[in-house]
């Protein structure tokens, strides 16, 4: 037996993943255990979980890998600061102590986290090789082109490669400071959202605007080539040397200073979001076409934080030259932990690989699971009032009726998802047919901005009935956006055509309005009976009752809170929101029956635990 632990840490989203004899045994992000969003500390809890899941101790590990090369990254930081002397002094003074105290002592930090029991060598992988490995090795393809895109690793910001059998090779790269991820983050910052957290918001805001600034971006900020490579004019940016993303020249180009966080959104922010989104899609399409020309293979895999841009991914699938694409569900830095473990097994040790259908990711359900007795113990300790269904069939009948009655359901089942999306095990579910559900769930359950869209889950066998996708086309990880099918759209009058911005939310655009964005698109997740049989059974039951195979699926958390991990996390979130029903395994709790009712002060204290993003 060969056990390999992969670790990502000390930047944005720490995680651990364990591979045993080439099989993915476990993977989890540290934030889920500590309840600190984007926790970047050593992933102690995630490591402990992975080892416990495999029944191993640290001394039984054969290899431990880290997802990037810290000394090369430190070299890039020093060279960048030297290039901007003296302008970068404040940023340098802020960054250097962290490196001197911790990041330059990574072997010590890792061995300490492994309780001093691991005595073998540590492997340091290249950042984008980790992304590439996470994209190709779990994929269902024997051969595929590889694109990795993010902010920056050591020096690379984007890479093109190819995977064949048990080997990957990176062929081309774009290097720092020219970065599609950092370009998108610059607009995230400028529109008043938090970098490395608010990019989802910017993507969700884009359909409310028009890409009126697209030409300004391409004329001034970006020199874009036919192959998707580009050069950025750094006069407009400040991330190399300062504590902000953009410069005064950026402010002048876009008619004013950045929006203040939490202030009112204006049409300018909506148009800026639409513009940088349009540019991002164009860059990624050109990269994809070039990757196809260079590799000549029919399949594409993607990873890196930019690969979470599901709108661009959908366009690559529809308009690009590839027959099939597969995106790593944990595409950001957390997925680097998995990538480095698989890289060691296949690339460094030369172990064979056989592509599997649907993939090797196991539905990305790689985190902790809790048995029925464990859940019951939590509920009894809290003196919760609940009913227990005798079978899965009875449970699905009960919950389907509640959803059809427009109840909001906290759905907690099986193993926790690895990656930023809740895929039906740590989810909040609702009726997609409801006109009011989108605003209710945003404001009363998630406590987040009203403009943010919700995603649909749909039975795979009916995906083409509701969305512009091929029959039974898979999108199991909620990483593709498609248009709602034309025959499911409503005819809207002239009043809607004249509506602008957030006002468009008030109109039912389709027969599933709660998951239809203002541009008639949806971030689709398909559900099949192999990856998630219980959710498939619930949705089948709902479809039989209502004629609709579509539900709302959003992550089980409030704004700025990590997705719930334990039954206790789920119960606490349930009590502190206006969620109607909590389903923990086969236990069903109705809010109105609970003796433990929290005050508004209790709720505010709960929300205060999570820093706004």
C-alpha positions in Angstrom: 0.0 0.0 0.0 1.2 3.5 -0.9 -0.4 6.4 0.9 0.2 10.0 -0.4 -0.9 13.1 1.4 -1.3 16.4 -0.6 -1.4 19.7 1.2 -2.3 23.3 0.1 -1.8 26.0 2.7 -0.7 29.5 3.6 -2.3 31.5 0.8 -6.0 31.4 0.4 -7.8 28.1 0.9 -5.9 25.5 2.8 -6.9 21.8 2.2 -5.6 18.3 2.4 -6.2 15.2 0.2 -5.2 11.6 0.6 -4.6 9.2 -2.2 -4.0 5.5 -1.4 -2.7 3.2 -4.3 -4.0 5.8 -6.7 -7.5 6.0 -5.3 -8.8 9.3 -3.9 -9.8 8.4 -0.3 -10.6 11.8 1.2 -10.2 15.5 0.7 -11.4 18.6 2.6 -10.9 22.3 3.1 -9.7 23.5 6.4 -12.4 26.3 6.6 -15.2 23.7 7.0 -13.7 22.5 10.3 -12.5 25.9 11.8 -15.6 27.8 10.5 -13.2 30.6 9.2 -13.9 31.4 5.6 -10.9 30.9 3.3 -8.8 29.7 6.2 -5.2 29.8 5.0 -3.5 28.2 8.0 -1.9 24.8 8.0 -4.9 22.4 7.4 -4.5 20.5 10.6 -8.2 19.4 10.9 -8.3 18.5 7.2 -5.1 16.4 7.5 -6.4 14.7 10.6 -9.7 13.9 8.9 -8.0 12.4 5.8 -5.8 10.2 8.0 -8.7 9.0 10.1 -10.7 8.3 7.0 -8.0 5.9 5.8 -7.3 4.5 9.2 -3.7 5.8 9.1 -1.3 7.7 11.2 1.3 10.1 9.9 4.2 7.7 10.2 2.4 5.3 7.8 2.4 7.9 5.0 4.8 7.1 2.1 4.9 10.6 0.6 3.7 14.1 1.6 3.5 16.7 -1.2 3.0 20.5 -1.1 1.1 22.1 -4.0 3.8 24.7 -4.9 7.4 25.6 -4.6 7.7 28.3 -1.8 11.3 29.3 -2.5 10.5 30.0 -6.2 7.4 32.0 -5.1 9.5 34.0 -2.7 12.0 34.7 -5.5 9.1 36.2 -7.6 8.0 38.4 -4.7 11.5 39.7 -4.1 12.1 40.4 -7.8 8.8 42.2 -8.0 9.4 44.4 -5.0 12.9 45.2 -6.3 11.5 46.2 -9.7 9.2 48.7 -8.0 11.5 50.2 -5.4 10.7 52.4 -3.5 7.0 52.2 -4.4 6.5 48.7 -3.1 8.0 49.3 0.4 4.7 49.3 2.4 3.6 46.0 0.7 7.0 44.5 1.2 7.1 45.5 4.9 3.7 43.8 5.3 4.5 40.6 3.5 8.1 39.9 4.7 7.4 39.0 8.3 4.9 36.3 7.3 7.5 34.8 5.0 10.3 35.0 7.5 8.2 33.6 10.4 6.4 30.8 8.6 6.4 30.4 4.8 10.2 30.0 4.5 10.0 27.3 7.2 7.5 25.1 5.4 9.2 21.8 6.2 9.1 22.5 9.9 5.4 23.6 9.7 4.4 20.5 7.8 6.3 18.1 10.1 4.9 19.8 13.1 1.4 19.4 11.6 2.1 15.7 11.2 3.0 15.5 14.9 6.7 14.9 14.2 5.8 11.3 13.1 6.5 11.7 9.3 10.2 11.2 8.7 10.4 10.7 4.9 11.0 13.3 2.2 8.7 16.2 1.3 7.8 16.8 -2.3 7.2 20.3 -3.6 5.2 20.5 -6.8 4.9 23.4 -9.2 1.7 25.3 -8.6 0.3 24.9 -12.1 1.4 21.3 -12.4 -0.7 20.7 -9.3 -3.7 22.3 -11.0 -3.0 20.4 -14.2 -2.7 17.1 -12.4 -6.0 17.8 -10.5 -7.7 18.5 -13.8 -6.4 15.6 -15.9 -5.8 12.6 -13.6 -9.4 12.4 -12.1 -11.0 13.1 -15.5 -12.7 10.5 -17.7 -10.3 11.0 -20.6 -7.3 8.9 -21.7 -6.0 12.0 -23.5 -6.9 15.7 -23.1 -5.7 19.3 -23.6 -5.1 21.1 -20.3 -5.7 24.7 -19.4 -4.9 26.1 -16.0 -5.8 29.7 -15.2 -5.6 31.6 -11.9 -4.1 34.7 -10.3 -0.6 33.5 -10.0 1.4 30.5 -8.7 5.2 30.8 -8.6 5.5 32.8 -11.9 2.9 31.2 -14.1 -0.6 32.7 -14.3 -1.9 30.5 -17.1 -0.6 27.2 -18.6 -1.5 25.1 -21.6 -0.6 21.4 -21.6 -1.5 18.0 -22.6 -2.3 14.8 -20.6 -1.8 11.3 -22.0 -2.2 8.1 -19.9 -0.4 8.7 -16.7 1.7 11.8 -17.7 1.0 15.5 -18.1 3.2 18.0 -19.9 2.9 21.8 -19.7 3.7 23.4 -23.1 3.1 27.1 -22.8 2.6 29.7 -20.1 1.7 33.3 -19.4 3.8 34.8 -16.6 3.2 37.3 -13.8 2.2 40.1 -13.7 0.1 39.4 -16.8 -2.8 37.4 -15.3 -6.4 36.9 -16.3 -7.3 36.0 -12.7 -5.7 39.2 -11.4 -7.5 41.2 -14.1 -10.8 39.9 -12.9 -9.8 40.4 -9.3 -8.9 44.0 -10.1 -12.5 44.6 -11.3 -13.8 42.7 -8.3 -12.0 45.2 -6.0 -13.0 48.2 -8.1 -16.7 47.2 -7.9 -16.5 47.1 -4.1 -16.2 43.3 -3.5 -13.5 41.5 -1.6 -10.7 40.0 -3.7 -10.5 36.2 -3.7 -14.0 36.0 -2.4 -16.2 38.4 -4.4 -15.4 37.2 -7.9 -18.6 35.0 -7.8 -20.6 38.2 -7.1 -19.0 40.0 -10.0 -19.9 37.1 -12.4 -23.5 37.1 -11.0 -23.8 40.9 -11.4 -22.6 40.9 -15.0 -26.0 40.0 -16.7 -27.6 43.2 -15.2 -25.2 45.4 -17.2 -24.0 45.9 -20.7 -20.3 45.4 -21.8 -19.9 49.1 -22.6 -16.4 49.2 -21.3 -15.2 46.1 -23.2 -13.4 48.2 -25.9 -11.7 50.3 -23.2 -10.4 47.2 -21.5 -9.0 45.8 -24.8 -7.7 49.2 -25.9 -6.0 50.2 -22.7 -5.6 47.4 -20.2 -5.0 44.3 -22.3 -3.1 43.6 -25.5 -4.9 40.4 -26.5 -3.5 38.1 -29.2 -5.3 35.5 -31.4 -4.0 32.6 -29.4 -5.3 34.0 -26.1 -2.0 35.2 -24.8 -2.0 38.8 -23.6 0.1 41.6 -22.1 -1.3 43.9 -19.4 -0.4 47.6 -19.1 0.7 47.8 -15.5 0.2 51.6 -15.3 -3.4 50.8 -14.5 -2.8 48.3 -11.7 -1.2 48.5 -8.3 -1.1 44.8 -7.1 2.6 44.5 -7.8 3.7 47.2 -5.5 0.8 48.4 -3.4 -2.0 47.4 -1.1 -4.8 47.9 -3.6 -5.5 46.3 -7.0 -5.9 49.3 -9.2 -4.2 52.7 -9.7 -5.3 56.3 -10.1 -5.0 55.8 -13.9 -7.6 53.0 -13.6 -9.9 55.4 -11.7 -9.5 58.0 -14.4 -10.2 55.5 -17.3 -13.4 54.3 -15.6 -14.8 57.6 -14.4 -14.2 57.7 -10.7 -12.8 55.9 -7.6 -13.7 52.3 -6.6 -17.1 51.7 -5.2 -17.1 51.6 -1.4 -18.0 48.1 -0.1 -21.6 47.6 1.0 -22.7 50.9 -0.7 -25.4 51.0 -3.3 -24.7 49.3 -6.6 -25.0 51.5 -9.6 -25.3 50.9 -13.3 -21.6 51.6 -13.6 -20.7 48.5 -11.5 -23.1 46.4 -13.5 -21.6 47.5 -16.8 -18.1 47.1 -15.5 -18.9 43.5 -14.4 -20.5 42.8 -17.8 -17.4 44.2 -19.6 -14.7 42.3 -17.8 -16.8 39.1 -18.0 -17.1 39.5 -21.8 -13.3 40.0 -22.0 -12.7 37.0 -19.8 -14.9 34.8 -22.0 -13.1 36.0 -25.1 -9.7 35.3 -23.7 -10.7 31.8 -22.5 -12.3 31.0 -25.9 -9.2 32.0 -27.7 -7.0 30.0 -25.3 -9.3 27.0 -25.9 -9.1 27.2 -29.6 -5.3 27.5 -29.5 -5.1 24.5 -27.2 -7.1 22.5 -29.7 -4.9 23.6 -32.6 -1.7 22.8 -30.6 -2.7 19.4 -29.2 -5.2 18.1 -31.7 -7.2 16.1 -29.1 -11.0 16.2 -28.7 -11.1 16.7 -24.9 -10.3 19.6 -22.6 -9.8 19.7 -18.9 -9.6 22.9 -16.8 -8.5 23.9 -13.3 -7.3 27.1 -11.5 -9.6 29.7 -9.9 -10.6 31.2 -13.2 -12.0 27.8 -14.3 -14.7 28.4 -11.7 -16.1 31.0 -14.2 -18.9 28.8 -15.3 -20.3 31.3 -17.8 -17.0 31.1 -19.7 -16.9 27.4 -19.4 -20.3 27.1 -20.9 -19.3 29.2 -23.9 -16.2 27.0 -24.4 -18.4 23.9 -24.5 -20.9 25.4 -26.9 -18.7 27.5 -29.1 -15.2 26.0 -28.8 -13.7 23.1 -30.8 -13.7 20.4 -28.1 -16.2 17.6 -28.0 -16.1 17.2 -24.2 -14.7 19.3 -21.3 -14.2 18.3 -17.7 -13.5 20.8 -14.9 -12.0 20.0 -11.5 -14.8 20.7 -8.9 -12.2 22.1 -6.5 -10.6 24.2 -9.2 -9.0 26.7 -6.9 -6.0 26.3 -4.6 -7.7 23.7 -2.5 -7.7 21.4 -5.5 -3.9 21.7 -5.6 -3.7 19.4 -2.6 -5.4 16.7 -4.6 -3.4 17.5 -7.7 0.0 17.2 -6.0 -1.0 13.8 -4.5 -2.0 12.4 -7.9 1.0 14.0 -9.5 3.3 12.1 -7.2 1.5 8.8 -7.8 1.3 8.9 -11.6 4.0 11.3 -12.8 6.8 10.8 -10.3 6.2 7.2 -9.3 5.1 6.2 -12.9 2.0 4.3 -11.7 -0.5 3.4 -14.4 -3.8 5.2 -14.9 -7.0 4.0 -16.4 -9.6 6.6 -17.3 -13.0 5.9 -15.7 -16.6 6.7 -16.5 -17.9 9.1 -15.2 -14.6 10.1 -13.5 -12.3 9.3 -10.6 -13.7 12.2 -8.4 -16.4 10.1 -6.7 -18.9 13.0 -7.2 -16.5 15.1 -5.2 -18.2 13.8 -2.0 -14.8 13.3 -0.3 -15.4 14.9 3.1 -16.8 13.8 6.5 -20.0 11.9 6.8 -22.0 11.3 10.0 -24.0 8.2 10.9 -27.6 8.3 11.9 -26.8 7.6 15.6 -24.4 10.5 15.6 -26.9 12.9 14.2 -29.6 11.7 16.6 -27.2 12.3 19.5 -26.8 15.9 18.5 -30.5 16.5 18.1 -31.3 14.9 21.5 -28.6 16.9 23.3 -30.3 20.1 21.9 -33.8 18.7 22.8 -34.8 19.2 19.2 -38.2 18.1 18.0 -38.0 15.8 15.0 -39.6 12.9 13.2 -37.6 10.0 11.8 -38.6 8.4 8.4 -38.4 4.7 8.3 -37.0 4.5 4.7 -35.5 6.7 2.0 -38.7 6.4 0.0 -40.7 7.8 3.0 -38.2 10.6 3.5 -38.3 11.6 -0.2 -42.2 11.6 -0.2 -42.2 13.8 2.9 -39.6 16.3 1.7 -41.0 16.5 -1.8 -44.4 17.5 -0.4 -42.7 20.2 1.8 -40.8 21.6 -1.2 -43.9 21.7 -3.3 -45.5 23.7 -0.4 -42.7 26.3 -0.9 -40.9 25.4 2.2 -37.1 26.1 2.3 -35.2 22.9 3.1 -31.8 22.4 4.8 -30.7 19.1 3.2 -27.8 17.4 5.0 -26.8 13.9 3.8 -23.8 11.7 3.5 -20.3 12.9 2.8 -19.4 16.6 2.5 -18.4 18.0 -0.9 -14.9 19.0 -1.8 -14.7 22.3 -3.5 -16.7 25.6 -3.3 -20.0 24.2 -4.5 -22.7 22.3 -2.5 -23.6 19.5 -4.8 -26.6 18.1 -2.9 -25.2 16.9 0.4 -24.8 20.2 2.3 -27.5 22.1 0.4 -30.5 24.3 0.8 -33.3 23.2 -1.5 -36.3 25.0 -2.8 -39.0 25.1 -5.4 -37.6 26.5 -8.7 -41.2 27.3 -9.9 -41.7 29.9 -7.2 -41.5 33.5 -8.3 -40.7 34.7 -4.7 -38.2 32.0 -3.7 -35.1 33.8 -5.1 -35.5 36.9 -3.1 -36.7 35.1 0.0 -33.7 32.8 0.1 -31.2 35.6 -0.6 -32.5 38.0 2.0 -34.0 35.7 4.8 -31.9 32.6 4.5 -28.5 33.5 3.0 -28.5 37.2 4.2 -26.8 38.2 1.0 -27.3 40.7 -1.9 -30.7 40.3 -3.6 -29.2 40.3 -7.1 -27.3 37.0 -6.7 -28.7 34.2 -8.7 -29.5 30.6 -7.5 -28.5 27.5 -9.4 -30.9 24.8 -10.6 -30.4 21.1 -10.1 -32.1 19.0 -12.7 -32.5 15.2 -13.3 -29.8 14.3 -15.9 -32.3 12.4 -18.0 -34.4 15.6 -18.5 -31.6 18.3 -18.8 -32.2 19.0 -22.5 -36.0 19.5 -21.8 -35.2 22.5 -19.6 -31.8 23.8 -20.8 -29.9 24.3 -24.1 -27.8 21.3 -23.5 -27.4 18.0 -25.3 -29.6 15.0 -24.2 -28.3 13.6 -20.9 -25.3 15.9 -21.1 -23.5 15.9 -17.7 -22.8 18.9 -15.6 -22.5 17.2 -12.2 -20.3 19.8 -10.5 -22.3 23.0 -11.3 -19.5 24.4 -13.4 -21.4 25.2 -16.7 -23.9 27.9 -17.5 -26.5 27.2 -20.2 -29.6 29.1 -21.4 -33.0 28.0 -20.3 -34.8 26.2 -23.2 -36.9 28.6 -25.3 -40.1 26.8 -24.8 -39.7 27.2 -21.0 -39.4 31.0 -21.3 -42.3 33.4 -20.7 -43.3 36.2 -23.1 -42.5 39.5 -21.4 -44.1 42.8 -22.3 -42.6 46.1 -23.2 -42.4 47.1 -19.5 -39.8 44.4 -18.9 -37.8 45.5 -22.0 -37.6 49.0 -20.4 -36.5 47.7 -17.0 -32.9 48.2 -16.1 -30.5 46.8 -13.5 -31.9 45.1 -10.4 -35.5 46.0 -11.4 -35.3 43.0 -13.9 -35.5 40.7 -10.9 -39.2 41.4 -10.4 -40.3 39.6 -13.6 -40.8 35.9 -14.0 -38.7 35.0 -17.1 -39.6 31.3 -17.3 -41.6 28.5 -15.7 -38.6 28.1 -13.3 -38.1 31.8 -12.4 -36.2 31.2 -9.2 -33.2 29.8 -11.1 -33.5 31.8 -14.3 -31.0 34.7 -14.3 -31.9 38.0 -16.0 -30.2 37.0 -19.2 -32.2 33.7 -19.2 -29.2 31.6 -18.2 -28.7 29.2 -15.4 -25.7 27.5 -13.7 -26.8 23.9 -14.2 -26.1 20.9 -12.1 -27.3 17.6 -13.4 -28.2 14.8 -10.9 -27.8 11.2 -11.7 -28.6 8.1 -9.6 -24.9 6.9 -9.5 -23.2 10.0 -8.0 -26.1 11.0 -5.6 -28.8 8.3 -5.5 -30.8 9.8 -2.6 -31.0 13.3 -4.2 -32.0 11.7 -7.5 -34.7 9.8 -5.7 -36.0 13.0 -4.0 -36.1 14.9 -7.3 -37.8 12.0 -9.1 -40.4 12.0 -6.4 -40.9 15.8 -6.7 -41.1 15.5 -10.5 -43.8 12.8 -10.2 -45.8 15.1 -7.9 -45.4 18.4 -9.8 -44.3 17.6 -13.3 -41.1 19.6 -12.7 -37.6 17.8 -12.5 -35.9 21.0 -11.4 -35.1 22.4 -7.9 -33.1 25.2 -6.4 -29.8 24.2 -4.9 -27.6 26.6 -2.9 -25.0 25.9 -0.4 -26.0 25.3 3.2 -24.6 28.4 4.9 -25.2 32.1 5.4 -23.2 34.8 3.7 -19.5 34.6 4.6 -19.9 31.4 6.5 -18.2 28.2 5.2 -20.5 25.5 4.1 -21.7 23.5 7.1 -19.6 20.4 8.0 -21.2 18.8 11.1 -24.8 18.1 12.1 -24.2 20.7 14.9 -23.2 23.3 12.2 -26.4 22.5 10.2 -28.6 22.8 13.3 -27.1 26.1 14.3 -27.6 27.5 10.8 -31.2 26.3 10.7 -32.1 28.0 14.0 -30.5 31.3 13.0 -32.2 31.7 9.7 -35.7 31.6 8.3 -35.2 28.1 7.0 -38.5 26.2 7.3 -37.3 22.6 7.5 -34.0 20.8 8.4 -33.4 17.3 7.1 -30.5 15.5 8.8 -30.2 12.0 7.4 -33.7 10.6 7.8 -34.5 13.0 10.6 -36.9 15.9 9.7 -37.2 19.0 11.8 -39.9 21.7 11.3 -38.9 25.2 12.5 -42.4 25.9 13.9 -42.1 22.8 16.2 -38.8 23.7 17.8 -38.8 24.7 21.5 -35.4 26.3 21.0 -36.3 29.6 19.3 -33.6 32.2 19.1 -34.1 36.0 19.4 -33.0 38.6 16.9 -30.0 39.3 19.1 -29.0 35.7 19.0 -29.2 35.8 15.2 -27.2 38.9 14.9 -24.5 37.4 17.2 -24.5 34.3 14.9 -24.0 36.4 11.8 -21.3 38.5 13.5 -19.2 35.3 13.7 -18.6 35.6 10.0 -16.8 38.5 8.5 -18.5 40.1 5.5 -17.0 39.2 2.2 
